[in-house]
Amino acid sequence: MKANFISRPIYINRIKPFIDKHIIKVLVGQRRIGKSYLMLELIAHIKASNPDANIISIDLEQEQYSILQNSTSLYEYIQSKLNTGKSNYVFIDEIQEVAEFERCIRSLHNEQVCDIFITGSNAKMLSGELATLLSGRYIEFFIHGLSYDEFLVFHQLPDNNESLNQYLIFGGMPFLRHIGLEQELAFEYLKNVYSTILLKDVVAREGIRNVALLENLVSFLVNNTGSLVSAQNISKFLKNQNIKIPTQSILNYLRALTSSFFIQKVQRTEVSGLKIFEIGEKYYFEDLGLRNCVNSFQFVKNVGKLMENAVFQHLSRCKYRVFIGKMGEKEIDFVGDKIGKRVYVQVTYLPKDEATINREFGNLLAIQDNFPKYVVTLDTFQISGNYKGIIQIHLREFLKMSEF
């Protein structure tokens, strides 16, 4: 792979303090989201500070590494590349391609012969035996698609509402900078990525047989982005299309899509006590472009859903645990929790009528604490403002904030 990348300091700055620490660095996230290039940036950083470092880089999607099928072959290969007279750094991309890889990684970690960095595109890699064998030995970094600020840098765009619209349409897949933002070409690329994720990370890895049903489920989630859904109402929807499927199968398909990081599940919580409701949740897409390429896309028809999805992504990118807030019959679009911090966010397209203003601001006014509260809009006439301590802010400005 060519060592050619655009820096993504939001992640590099999170990972750098752990370089040369005796802990495994695990980068996880959706396929094609930029994990491989972050590895290149980390390698460049290490080489800059230690030119004599011995770098062992393995991309398991390349044919030359296809012989590394299991833990033993991976371990033997790495051992053959170690240099006892130098600092050794091992980078392994898409490690879930190796059967029982966790045994190799545990052994290398215990031997303290190298600093280890791995990436993966499936959430299950940090569950089951991996969590058992490597418990307490790794730190996880969730890698997202491009933020709005990164999107501007990658595509060399000005910070204006037209660029924001392009971000909401095309999303944050980094490789799009090589394709361009002409809709037909960009969506053709995104459809190919979508097919790869579904076929390789969902169908093949999870053993799913009914691909047509899986695609119908994704289409349902696209049309219901930001709406409360359950396996039961999905089942009813499919039944209306003469598709009968057990509720448990729907749950399995949703779990498979979540494991591939294609979608993210957001649960509801009681605002006052953080009681988690196990019935009814919302699903948001990891990448807006992948969402938009699934069905016939109309921006005006989708703008409210896109705004909400973008706000969810941004809160997640800022390392908040995100919930849907519930207060009796009232709902808060997002409650973001971080150690010692909380933020409440309502999202609305254009809050011009009194009923909308009362609902969006009124729900937040009912919360009896002093944590920040935002109403995010696309109102171009009032880019920002303050109403009884609640901040009205334009989506473009909200997406540029790193702290709330």
N, C-alpha and C positions, 0 to 999 in steps of 0.2 A: 504493500500500500504506500502511495506517495505521502511523504510527510508535509502535506499542504493543508492547512486548516485555518479557520477564523477562530480566534480565541473566544472561549465562553467562560469568563472569569467567575460568574456566579457559582459554577460547579468546581472549577479548579481551586478557587479560594476555600471551598469547603473541604476538599480532599487533601490539599497540600500539607496541613498540619499533621496528617497521619502518615506521611511518607517517612520511611525509616523507623516507623513504630511497629512493634511486634503484634500486628493485627492485620487480618486479611481485608483488603479493600474490595467491596462488591458493588459494581455499578449495574443497576437494573433499570429496565424501562422497555417500552415498546420497540419493536424492530424498526430500523432505519431512523431512529430518533437522534443519532449522533454519538452513541457511546464509543464507537471505534475511533472517531476523531478526537474525543476527549482523551482516550488512551494515548494517541499520538502527541497530544499537547502535554500530557503528563510525562511522557518519555522525553520530549524536548526540554521540559523543565528540569528533569533529573540530569540529563546530559549537560545542560548549561551550568549546573552547580557541581557536577561530578563528571568531567569528560571521560574519565577512565572507567565509568560504570559499565558493567556487563549486562546488556539488555537482552532478554529472551522473550521474543514476541511471537505469539501463536494465534493465528486467525483460523478458527476451526471451520469457517465456511469456505476456505480456500482448499483446492484439490491437493496441494502438497502436504496438507496435514490430515488427509482422509485416513491415513494409516493409524491415527491416534483414536482408536475406537473405544478404548476402555481405560480404566484407572491405571492399570499396570503399564500399558504402552505410553500413556501420557507421562507417568512418573519416570520411566526409563529415558524418554526423550529429554525431559528437563534435566535429569541428572547428567546426561551426556553433554549438555550445554553449559553447565555451571563452571565457574572459574573460581577456584579457591583463593586466588590471590587478589580478587576484586570484590567490590560490592555487587551482588547479583539482584536483578529485578526481573520478575516474571510477570508478563502480561498475557492473559488468555482471554480471547474474544469469543463470545457465544459458547460458554463452557458447558451448557446443558446438552451439547451434542455428544459429549463423552459419557458413556455409561459409568455410574458410580464414581464420578469425578471427585466427589467429596473425600474419598479415601486417599487419593493422591494429594489433595490440597491439605488435608489434616497432617499427613506425614511430612510434607515439606515445611509446614508451619511448625511442627514439633521439633524438626531438625534445626530450625533457625538458620537455614542456608541461603534464604532469599527473601526479598520483600515481594508480596504477592498482590496482584491486581487482577480481578476477573470481571467479566460482564455476562449478563444473561437476559433473555427476552421472555422469561416465563417465571411467574411468581412462585411456582411450585419448587423452583430450585432452592428457595429458602424455607422450605417446609419439609416435613418428614425426616428422613435420615440426615439431610444436610444440617437441619437445625439441631439434631441430636449430636451428630459427630463434631460439629463446629460451634456449638453453643458457647458464647462468650469469646470466640476467637475472631469474629468478623464484625465489620461495621458496614452498613448498607447506605448507598447513596442512590436515591431515585432520580433518574435523569428524564426530564420532560422535553417536549419539543421547544422550539424557539419561543421565547417571550416576545411581546410586542417590540420592546427595545432591541432585542436581538434580530428580530425580523427586519427592522429598519436598517440595521448594520449589514446583515447578510445580503439584502437586496438593494442597498444604497438608496434608500428612499427618504424623503423628508417626513418630518413628524406632522402629519395633517390628517384630516378626516378621510381623505381618499385612501391614504395608506392604511388607516385603520380598517376601512371597508375591505381592502385587499387582504389584510390579515384575517378578518373574519371569514372571508371566502376561501382562502388558500391554506390557512393554517400555518403550522410551524415545522414542517418537515425540512431539515437543513438542505437536502440535496436539490430542492426546488430552485436554489440560486443558480444552478447549472442549466435548469430547464426553462426558467423564466415564468412570468405570471400571465401569459396569454392563456385564457381559460381552457381552450381545447387541448393544448399541449400539457398544461399543468394537470388537468383532470385525468388525462390519459396516463400520466406517470402515477398519479395518486391511486387510480384504479388498479394498476399493477401492484403497488405496495399493499393495497387492501386485499387483493387476491392472495398475495404471498403470506400475509399475516393469517388470513382465514385458513388457507390450505396447509401451511407449514406449522404454524404455532397453535392453531385451534383444532382443525380436522385431524391432521396426522398425529399430533402429540396427544390429543385427548381421545382419539379413537372414535370420533363422531362419524356416523354413517349417513345421516340425512342432511346433506349439504344444502339442499333446496330449503329445508326448514330453517336451517341456521341463517341463511340469507334473508328469509322472511322475518326472522326474529330481529336481525340487524335493522331491516327496513322499519319495523315497528318501533324500535328504539330511536331511530332517526326522527320519525314523526312525533314521538312522544318525549323528546329531549326536555328535561326539566319538569315533566309531569310525574306524579306518583304512580308507580306501577307495581304490580305483583304478579306472581306466576299465574294466579287465578284469572286476572283480567287479560293477560296475554293469551291464556288458554281459550278464553271466551272469544277474543278477537280472531284467533286462528280457526276456531270452530265455525265462526261466521263465514270463513273462507273455505269451509269444508275440509279443514285440516284438523285431524284429531290427534292429540298427543298428550300423554300423561303429564301432570303438573311437575312430577319429579324430573322428567326429561327436560322440561323448560328450565328448571333450576340448575340442572347439570350444564346446559348450554350457556346460561348466563355466567355460571362459575368459570367455564372454559374461556369465554370472551374476556372476563375480568382477569384471569390468570395470564393471558397474553398481553395485558395492559391496554387492550383495544378500547375498553370502556372502564369506567370507575363507578363503583356503587357508593352512594351517599345515603346514609341512614338518617332517620328522624330522631330528634332528641327533645326532651322536655327542657326548655330554656332554664327554668329555675333550678332543676336538680340534675340535669344531664342523664336522666333516665332514657335508655335507648329503646326505641320501639322496633320490634322485630318484624312487624308486618307493614308493608308499604315503604318503598324507598324510591330514590331517583337515580337515574343512570346518566352519566355525562361521558363524552368522548374524549380520549386523550389527545386527538388531533382534529381540529375543525375541518381541515381539507379532506381528510379521510371520511369524515361524516358527510360532507357535502357532495362527495363524488358517488355516493351510494344510490341516491334517487335523483330524479330530475330536479335541479337546484334552481330556486328562485330566491334572490336575496331578500326582497321586501317581505315575502311570506315567512321567511325564516329568521328575520333579524332579532326578534325577542329571544328565541331559543339560542341563537348564536351569542348574544350578549351574555346570557346566563351561563352558558358553557364556558365562555372566555373568562368570566369572573371566577368560576369554580377552578379553572386551570391555574389562574394567577394566584389564588389563595393557596392551592396545593404547592405551586412552585415556590412560594414563600414559606413553605414548611409548616403550614397550618393543617391541623386535623379538621376536616370540614364536615359539618352536619347540616341537616335541615332543622330549623328551630320550630318548636310547637308550643303554643300557649293557649290552651283551650281550643277555641275555634280559629284562633289567629295563627298565621304562619310567617316565619322569617325565612327568606330565601336561603341565607347561609349564616351559620355560626362557625367562626373559625377559632380554634383553640391552639395555643402554643404555650409552652411553660411560662406561667405568670402573665399571659396575655390572652385577650379575647377580642374579637371584632364581630360586629353584626352588619350584614349587608342585605339590602333590598335592591332588586334590579327591575327597572321599568323603562320602556322605550321612550315615551314622551309623556310625562305626568302633567297633562294640561287640564284635564277635567277635575272637578272638586272631589269626586268619588275616588279617583285614583290617588290623588294627593292624600286624602284622608286615610286610605288603606295603607299606602306605603310608609308614610310618616307616622301615622297613628299606631301601627303595629310596633314600630321601634320606640315610640314614646311610652308605650306600655311596659317596656323593660326597665326595671328598677335597679340599674347599676350605672357605673360611670365609664364603662368601656366604650371605645369609639363605635359610632353608628353611622353608616353611609347609605345614601340612596344613589345608586349608579344609573345614569340616564344617557340618552343621546340628544338631549336638549341643547341645541347649538346656541340658543339665546341666553342660557344661563349655564356657563361652563362650570361654575362652582358657586356655592352659596352655603348659608347656614340657617337652619330653621329649628329654633328651640334646642340648639346643641347638636342637631343632626346635620351632617354634611351632605349636601347634594353635590355630586361630582360627575363630570363627564367621563364616560367609559375610557376614553383615550388617556385621560389624566390618571384614572384609577390604575390602569394597566402599567403605568410607569412608576408606581409606588412600590417600595421594597419593605416598608414598615407602615403599620396602621395605628 
